[in-house]
Amino acid sequence: MDLSKYKWKSRILVLNTTCYQDKEYIRSRDLYYKHINDFKIRNVKLLANRKKGLKFSVNLIGFDGTLKFKSEPIIPENLFKIIGKMPMNQIVNVL
């Protein structure tokens, strides 16, 4: 999955799954859309990575294109705390 077009433009929340009917995938996607405004404020885009054999996981990729956080379930409040501590977020809050 090539994420280079998002580098320095957005944070990316990647949902890795084997199929779009996976319960964790659906729950995580629905939580993202439930909190869409909070994610938009933090400049986070949602992408799905579907491949056979993948165990469900959630990856948060920072503005610099590196993995910042990895978990299995998505918990928006935890992600917001992690994003709040990121250097790019500190710069934005100062301005």
Chimera marker file (.cmm) of the C-alpha trace (Angstrom):
<marker_set name="trace">
<marker id="1" x="0.000" y="0.000" z="0.000" r="1" g="1" b="0" radius="0.5"/>
<marker id="2" x="1.594" y="3.243" z="-1.175" r="1" g="1" b="0" radius="0.5"/>
<marker id="3" x="0.879" y="6.094" z="1.237" r="1" g="1" b="0" radius="0.5"/>
<marker id="4" x="3.419" y="8.550" z="-0.187" r="1" g="1" b="0" radius="0.5"/>
<marker id="5" x="0.741" y="10.866" z="-1.626" r="1" g="1" b="0" radius="0.5"/>
<marker id="6" x="-0.488" y="11.534" z="1.932" r="1" g="1" b="0" radius="0.5"/>
<marker id="7" x="2.942" y="12.325" z="3.387" r="1" g="1" b="0" radius="0.5"/>
<marker id="8" x="3.012" y="15.756" z="5.064" r="1" g="1" b="0" radius="0.5"/>
<marker id="9" x="-0.672" y="16.252" z="4.131" r="1" g="1" b="0" radius="0.5"/>
<marker id="10" x="-2.640" y="13.906" z="6.383" r="1" g="1" b="0" radius="0.5"/>
<marker id="11" x="-2.417" y="11.349" z="9.106" r="1" g="1" b="0" radius="0.5"/>
<marker id="12" x="-3.699" y="7.964" z="7.971" r="1" g="1" b="0" radius="0.5"/>
<marker id="13" x="-5.692" y="5.425" z="9.933" r="1" g="1" b="0" radius="0.5"/>
<marker id="14" x="-5.234" y="2.095" z="8.137" r="1" g="1" b="0" radius="0.5"/>
<marker id="15" x="-7.627" y="-0.739" z="8.902" r="1" g="1" b="0" radius="0.5"/>
<marker id="16" x="-5.938" y="-4.007" z="7.910" r="1" g="1" b="0" radius="0.5"/>
<marker id="17" x="-8.411" y="-6.810" z="7.305" r="1" g="1" b="0" radius="0.5"/>
<marker id="18" x="-8.953" y="-9.997" z="5.338" r="1" g="1" b="0" radius="0.5"/>
<marker id="19" x="-12.494" y="-9.033" z="4.318" r="1" g="1" b="0" radius="0.5"/>
<marker id="20" x="-14.899" y="-6.125" z="4.562" r="1" g="1" b="0" radius="0.5"/>
<marker id="21" x="-17.402" y="-8.260" z="6.492" r="1" g="1" b="0" radius="0.5"/>
<marker id="22" x="-14.999" y="-8.766" z="9.416" r="1" g="1" b="0" radius="0.5"/>
<marker id="23" x="-16.749" y="-7.679" z="12.644" r="1" g="1" b="0" radius="0.5"/>
<marker id="24" x="-13.773" y="-5.686" z="13.952" r="1" g="1" b="0" radius="0.5"/>
<marker id="25" x="-13.356" y="-3.934" z="10.608" r="1" g="1" b="0" radius="0.5"/>
<marker id="26" x="-17.038" y="-2.924" z="10.524" r="1" g="1" b="0" radius="0.5"/>
<marker id="27" x="-16.982" y="-1.787" z="14.159" r="1" g="1" b="0" radius="0.5"/>
<marker id="28" x="-13.816" y="0.269" z="13.638" r="1" g="1" b="0" radius="0.5"/>
<marker id="29" x="-15.071" y="1.826" z="10.398" r="1" g="1" b="0" radius="0.5"/>
<marker id="30" x="-18.369" y="2.743" z="12.064" r="1" g="1" b="0" radius="0.5"/>
<marker id="31" x="-16.538" y="4.305" z="15.034" r="1" g="1" b="0" radius="0.5"/>
<marker id="32" x="-14.436" y="6.372" z="12.650" r="1" g="1" b="0" radius="0.5"/>
<marker id="33" x="-17.554" y="7.721" z="10.950" r="1" g="1" b="0" radius="0.5"/>
<marker id="34" x="-19.277" y="8.291" z="14.286" r="1" g="1" b="0" radius="0.5"/>
<marker id="35" x="-16.346" y="10.553" z="15.275" r="1" g="1" b="0" radius="0.5"/>
<marker id="36" x="-15.667" y="11.880" z="11.762" r="1" g="1" b="0" radius="0.5"/>
<marker id="37" x="-15.587" y="15.539" z="12.815" r="1" g="1" b="0" radius="0.5"/>
<marker id="38" x="-13.013" y="14.821" z="15.530" r="1" g="1" b="0" radius="0.5"/>
<marker id="39" x="-10.866" y="12.946" z="13.013" r="1" g="1" b="0" radius="0.5"/>
<marker id="40" x="-11.199" y="15.733" z="10.437" r="1" g="1" b="0" radius="0.5"/>
<marker id="41" x="-10.033" y="18.328" z="12.977" r="1" g="1" b="0" radius="0.5"/>
<marker id="42" x="-6.941" y="16.166" z="13.532" r="1" g="1" b="0" radius="0.5"/>
<marker id="43" x="-6.497" y="15.670" z="9.765" r="1" g="1" b="0" radius="0.5"/>
<marker id="44" x="-6.914" y="11.878" z="9.890" r="1" g="1" b="0" radius="0.5"/>
<marker id="45" x="-8.064" y="9.964" z="6.810" r="1" g="1" b="0" radius="0.5"/>
<marker id="46" x="-9.344" y="6.393" z="6.869" r="1" g="1" b="0" radius="0.5"/>
<marker id="47" x="-7.997" y="3.750" z="4.484" r="1" g="1" b="0" radius="0.5"/>
<marker id="48" x="-8.696" y="0.039" z="4.307" r="1" g="1" b="0" radius="0.5"/>
<marker id="49" x="-6.019" y="-2.508" z="3.461" r="1" g="1" b="0" radius="0.5"/>
<marker id="50" x="-7.644" y="-5.807" z="2.495" r="1" g="1" b="0" radius="0.5"/>
<marker id="51" x="-5.464" y="-8.848" z="1.889" r="1" g="1" b="0" radius="0.5"/>
<marker id="52" x="-5.933" y="-12.537" z="2.483" r="1" g="1" b="0" radius="0.5"/>
<marker id="53" x="-4.199" y="-13.760" z="5.595" r="1" g="1" b="0" radius="0.5"/>
<marker id="54" x="-4.057" y="-10.385" z="7.347" r="1" g="1" b="0" radius="0.5"/>
<marker id="55" x="-4.981" y="-10.339" z="10.996" r="1" g="1" b="0" radius="0.5"/>
<marker id="56" x="-7.210" y="-7.349" z="11.793" r="1" g="1" b="0" radius="0.5"/>
<marker id="57" x="-5.212" y="-4.401" z="13.058" r="1" g="1" b="0" radius="0.5"/>
<marker id="58" x="-5.335" y="-0.618" z="13.138" r="1" g="1" b="0" radius="0.5"/>
<marker id="59" x="-2.268" y="1.420" z="12.160" r="1" g="1" b="0" radius="0.5"/>
<marker id="60" x="-1.926" y="5.140" z="12.708" r="1" g="1" b="0" radius="0.5"/>
<marker id="61" x="0.530" y="6.712" z="10.259" r="1" g="1" b="0" radius="0.5"/>
<marker id="62" x="1.828" y="10.203" z="11.025" r="1" g="1" b="0" radius="0.5"/>
<marker id="63" x="2.391" y="13.177" z="8.728" r="1" g="1" b="0" radius="0.5"/>
<marker id="64" x="5.976" y="11.979" z="8.235" r="1" g="1" b="0" radius="0.5"/>
<marker id="65" x="4.796" y="8.613" z="6.873" r="1" g="1" b="0" radius="0.5"/>
<marker id="66" x="5.965" y="6.518" z="9.828" r="1" g="1" b="0" radius="0.5"/>
<marker id="67" x="3.932" y="4.170" z="11.989" r="1" g="1" b="0" radius="0.5"/>
<marker id="68" x="2.934" y="5.969" z="15.202" r="1" g="1" b="0" radius="0.5"/>
<marker id="69" x="0.579" y="3.472" z="16.789" r="1" g="1" b="0" radius="0.5"/>
<marker id="70" x="-0.698" y="-0.052" z="16.195" r="1" g="1" b="0" radius="0.5"/>
<marker id="71" x="-3.581" y="-1.803" z="17.921" r="1" g="1" b="0" radius="0.5"/>
<marker id="72" x="-6.357" y="-4.273" z="17.278" r="1" g="1" b="0" radius="0.5"/>
<marker id="73" x="-9.534" y="-2.435" z="18.265" r="1" g="1" b="0" radius="0.5"/>
<marker id="74" x="-10.014" y="1.224" z="17.444" r="1" g="1" b="0" radius="0.5"/>
<marker id="75" x="-10.628" y="3.431" z="20.468" r="1" g="1" b="0" radius="0.5"/>
<marker id="76" x="-11.086" y="7.030" z="19.275" r="1" g="1" b="0" radius="0.5"/>
<marker id="77" x="-10.283" y="8.647" z="22.621" r="1" g="1" b="0" radius="0.5"/>
<marker id="78" x="-6.929" y="6.830" z="22.800" r="1" g="1" b="0" radius="0.5"/>
<marker id="79" x="-6.088" y="7.856" z="19.238" r="1" g="1" b="0" radius="0.5"/>
<marker id="80" x="-6.965" y="11.488" z="20.005" r="1" g="1" b="0" radius="0.5"/>
<marker id="81" x="-4.606" y="11.440" z="23.019" r="1" g="1" b="0" radius="0.5"/>
<marker id="82" x="-1.790" y="9.980" z="20.918" r="1" g="1" b="0" radius="0.5"/>
<marker id="83" x="-2.362" y="12.532" z="18.153" r="1" g="1" b="0" radius="0.5"/>
<marker id="84" x="-2.440" y="15.333" z="20.731" r="1" g="1" b="0" radius="0.5"/>
<marker id="85" x="1.086" y="14.404" z="21.845" r="1" g="1" b="0" radius="0.5"/>
<marker id="86" x="2.535" y="14.317" z="18.309" r="1" g="1" b="0" radius="0.5"/>
<marker id="87" x="5.039" y="17.072" z="17.436" r="1" g="1" b="0" radius="0.5"/>
<marker id="88" x="3.059" y="18.335" z="14.420" r="1" g="1" b="0" radius="0.5"/>
<marker id="89" x="-0.020" y="18.710" z="16.599" r="1" g="1" b="0" radius="0.5"/>
<marker id="90" x="1.979" y="20.751" z="19.123" r="1" g="1" b="0" radius="0.5"/>
<marker id="91" x="3.053" y="23.171" z="16.377" r="1" g="1" b="0" radius="0.5"/>
<marker id="92" x="-0.530" y="23.604" z="15.144" r="1" g="1" b="0" radius="0.5"/>
<marker id="93" x="-1.806" y="24.271" z="18.667" r="1" g="1" b="0" radius="0.5"/>
<marker id="94" x="0.832" y="26.962" z="19.236" r="1" g="1" b="0" radius="0.5"/>
<marker id="95" x="-0.089" y="28.797" z="16.045" r="1" g="1" b="0" radius="0.5"/>
<link id1="1" id2="2" r="1" g="1" b="0" radius="0.2"/>
<link id1="2" id2="3" r="1" g="1" b="0" radius="0.2"/>
<link id1="3" id2="4" r="1" g="1" b="0" radius="0.2"/>
<link id1="4" id2="5" r="1" g="1" b="0" radius="0.2"/>
<link id1="5" id2="6" r="1" g="1" b="0" radius="0.2"/>
<link id1="6" id2="7" r="1" g="1" b="0" radius="0.2"/>
<link id1="7" id2="8" r="1" g="1" b="0" radius="0.2"/>
<link id1="8" id2="9" r="1" g="1" b="0" radius="0.2"/>
<link id1="9" id2="10" r="1" g="1" b="0" radius="0.2"/>
<link id1="10" id2="11" r="1" g="1" b="0" radius="0.2"/>
<link id1="11" id2="12" r="1" g="1" b="0" radius="0.2"/>
<link id1="12" id2="13" r="1" g="1" b="0" radius="0.2"/>
<link id1="13" id2="14" r="1" g="1" b="0" radius="0.2"/>
<link id1="14" id2="15" r="1" g="1" b="0" radius="0.2"/>
<link id1="15" id2="16" r="1" g="1" b="0" radius="0.2"/>
<link id1="16" id2="17" r="1" g="1" b="0" radius="0.2"/>
<link id1="17" id2="18" r="1" g="1" b="0" radius="0.2"/>
<link id1="18" id2="19" r="1" g="1" b="0" radius="0.2"/>
<link id1="19" id2="20" r="1" g="1" b="0" radius="0.2"/>
<link id1="20" id2="21" r="1" g="1" b="0" radius="0.2"/>
<link id1="21" id2="22" r="1" g="1" b="0" radius="0.2"/>
<link id1="22" id2="23" r="1" g="1" b="0" radius="0.2"/>
<link id1="23" id2="24" r="1" g="1" b="0" radius="0.2"/>
<link id1="24" id2="25" r="1" g="1" b="0" radius="0.2"/>
<link id1="25" id2="26" r="1" g="1" b="0" radius="0.2"/>
<link id1="26" id2="27" r="1" g="1" b="0" radius="0.2"/>
<link id1="27" id2="28" r="1" g="1" b="0" radius="0.2"/>
<link id1="28" id2="29" r="1" g="1" b="0" radius="0.2"/>
<link id1="29" id2="30" r="1" g="1" b="0" radius="0.2"/>
<link id1="30" id2="31" r="1" g="1" b="0" radius="0.2"/>
<link id1="31" id2="32" r="1" g="1" b="0" radius="0.2"/>
<link id1="32" id2="33" r="1" g="1" b="0" radius="0.2"/>
<link id1="33" id2="34" r="1" g="1" b="0" radius="0.2"/>
<link id1="34" id2="35" r="1" g="1" b="0" radius="0.2"/>
<link id1="35" id2="36" r="1" g="1" b="0" radius="0.2"/>
<link id1="36" id2="37" r="1" g="1" b="0" radius="0.2"/>
<link id1="37" id2="38" r="1" g="1" b="0" radius="0.2"/>
<link id1="38" id2="39" r="1" g="1" b="0" radius="0.2"/>
<link id1="39" id2="40" r="1" g="1" b="0" radius="0.2"/>
<link id1="40" id2="41" r="1" g="1" b="0" radius="0.2"/>
<link id1="41" id2="42" r="1" g="1" b="0" radius="0.2"/>
<link id1="42" id2="43" r="1" g="1" b="0" radius="0.2"/>
<link id1="43" id2="44" r="1" g="1" b="0" radius="0.2"/>
<link id1="44" id2="45" r="1" g="1" b="0" radius="0.2"/>
<link id1="45" id2="46" r="1" g="1" b="0" radius="0.2"/>
<link id1="46" id2="47" r="1" g="1" b="0" radius="0.2"/>
<link id1="47" id2="48" r="1" g="1" b="0" radius="0.2"/>
<link id1="48" id2="49" r="1" g="1" b="0" radius="0.2"/>
<link id1="49" id2="50" r="1" g="1" b="0" radius="0.2"/>
<link id1="50" id2="51" r="1" g="1" b="0" radius="0.2"/>
<link id1="51" id2="52" r="1" g="1" b="0" radius="0.2"/>
<link id1="52" id2="53" r="1" g="1" b="0" radius="0.2"/>
<link id1="53" id2="54" r="1" g="1" b="0" radius="0.2"/>
<link id1="54" id2="55" r="1" g="1" b="0" radius="0.2"/>
<link id1="55" id2="56" r="1" g="1" b="0" radius="0.2"/>
<link id1="56" id2="57" r="1" g="1" b="0" radius="0.2"/>
<link id1="57" id2="58" r="1" g="1" b="0" radius="0.2"/>
<link id1="58" id2="59" r="1" g="1" b="0" radius="0.2"/>
<link id1="59" id2="60" r="1" g="1" b="0" radius="0.2"/>
<link id1="60" id2="61" r="1" g="1" b="0" radius="0.2"/>
<link id1="61" id2="62" r="1" g="1" b="0" radius="0.2"/>
<link id1="62" id2="63" r="1" g="1" b="0" radius="0.2"/>
<link id1="63" id2="64" r="1" g="1" b="0" radius="0.2"/>
<link id1="64" id2="65" r="1" g="1" b="0" radius="0.2"/>
<link id1="65" id2="66" r="1" g="1" b="0" radius="0.2"/>
<link id1="66" id2="67" r="1" g="1" b="0" radius="0.2"/>
<link id1="67" id2="68" r="1" g="1" b="0" radius="0.2"/>
<link id1="68" id2="69" r="1" g="1" b="0" radius="0.2"/>
<link id1="69" id2="70" r="1" g="1" b="0" radius="0.2"/>
<link id1="70" id2="71" r="1" g="1" b="0" radius="0.2"/>
<link id1="71" id2="72" r="1" g="1" b="0" radius="0.2"/>
<link id1="72" id2="73" r="1" g="1" b="0" radius="0.2"/>
<link id1="73" id2="74" r="1" g="1" b="0" radius="0.2"/>
<link id1="74" id2="75" r="1" g="1" b="0" radius="0.2"/>
<link id1="75" id2="76" r="1" g="1" b="0" radius="0.2"/>
<link id1="76" id2="77" r="1" g="1" b="0" radius="0.2"/>
<link id1="77" id2="78" r="1" g="1" b="0" radius="0.2"/>
<link id1="78" id2="79" r="1" g="1" b="0" radius="0.2"/>
<link id1="79" id2="80" r="1" g="1" b="0" radius="0.2"/>
<link id1="80" id2="81" r="1" g="1" b="0" radius="0.2"/>
<link id1="81" id2="82" r="1" g="1" b="0" radius="0.2"/>
<link id1="82" id2="83" r="1" g="1" b="0" radius="0.2"/>
<link id1="83" id2="84" r="1" g="1" b="0" radius="0.2"/>
<link id1="84" id2="85" r="1" g="1" b="0" radius="0.2"/>
<link id1="85" id2="86" r="1" g="1" b="0" radius="0.2"/>
<link id1="86" id2="87" r="1" g="1" b="0" radius="0.2"/>
<link id1="87" id2="88" r="1" g="1" b="0" radius="0.2"/>
<link id1="88" id2="89" r="1" g="1" b="0" radius="0.2"/>
<link id1="89" id2="90" r="1" g="1" b="0" radius="0.2"/>
<link id1="90" id2="91" r="1" g="1" b="0" radius="0.2"/>
<link id1="91" id2="92" r="1" g="1" b="0" radius="0.2"/>
<link id1="92" id2="93" r="1" g="1" b="0" radius="0.2"/>
<link id1="93" id2="94" r="1" g="1" b="0" radius="0.2"/>
<link id1="94" id2="95" r="1" g="1" b="0" radius="0.2"/>
</marker_set>
